[in-house]
């Protein structure tokens, strides 16, 4: 196995990388739900945000707190956007 492949494999199992990827996926799901609000897309965004919350929680055990805090801040933005979207839906 080459060094690059080993590094890539290790990175894919790094809790911080997993959290960052999960937060990115949640952001994409929330953005899609904002663009095309439907019950299904909102539910998918909720699920993605929940998964990201769990991944960030797991990454919180890491020594790289700066990266974890950045992921938490990004996730908080998406949580607020999703809550706003859900509130718009419930008021209609």
C-alpha positions in Angstrom: 0.0 0.0 0.0 1.4 3.4 -0.9 1.8 6.2 1.6 -0.8 8.4 0.0 -3.3 5.6 0.2 -2.5 4.9 3.8 -2.9 8.6 4.7 -6.2 8.8 2.8 -7.4 5.6 4.6 -6.4 7.0 8.0 -8.1 10.4 7.2 -11.3 8.7 6.3 -11.4 7.1 9.7 -10.5 10.3 11.6 -13.4 11.5 13.8 -12.8 15.1 12.9 -12.8 14.4 9.2 -16.0 12.4 9.6 -17.6 15.2 11.6 -16.5 17.8 8.9 -17.9 15.6 6.2 -21.1 15.0 8.1 -21.6 18.8 8.7 -20.9 19.4 5.0 -23.6 16.8 4.1 -26.0 18.4 6.5 -25.4 21.8 5.0 -26.1 20.5 1.6 -29.3 18.9 2.8 -30.5 22.1 4.5 -29.7 24.2 1.5 -31.6 21.8 -0.7 -34.6 21.9 1.6 -34.5 25.7 1.6 -34.4 25.8 -2.2 -37.2 23.2 -2.6 -39.1 23.1 0.7 -41.0 19.8 0.9 -41.8 17.5 3.8 -39.4 14.9 2.4 -36.5 17.2 1.9 -37.0 18.8 5.3 -37.1 15.3 6.9 -33.9 14.4 5.1 -32.3 17.6 6.3 -33.3 16.9 9.9 -31.8 13.4 9.6 -28.6 14.8 8.2 -28.3 17.4 11.0 -28.9 14.7 13.6 -26.1 12.6 12.1 -23.8 15.6 12.0 -24.6 16.4 15.7 -23.6 12.8 16.6 -20.4 13.0 14.5 -19.4 16.3 16.0 -20.1 14.9 19.5 -17.8 12.0 18.8 -15.1 14.3 17.4 -15.4 16.4 20.6 -13.3 13.7 22.2 -10.4 14.7 19.9 -7.4 16.8 20.8 -8.0 19.2 17.8 -10.6 21.3 19.5 -10.3 24.1 16.9 -11.5 21.9 14.2 -14.3 20.5 16.4 -15.4 24.1 17.3 -15.4 25.1 13.6 -17.6 22.1 12.8 -19.9 23.0 15.7 -20.3 26.5 14.5 -21.0 25.4 11.0 -23.6 22.9 12.3 -25.2 25.6 14.5 -25.7 27.8 11.4 -27.4 24.9 9.6 -29.5 24.1 12.6 -30.8 27.7 12.8 -31.5 27.6 9.0 -33.5 24.4 9.4 -35.4 25.7 12.4 -36.3 28.8 10.4 -37.5 26.6 7.5 -39.6 24.4 9.8 -41.1 27.5 11.4 -42.1 28.9 8.0 -43.7 25.5 7.2 -45.7 25.4 10.4 -47.0 28.9 10.0 -48.5 28.3 6.6 
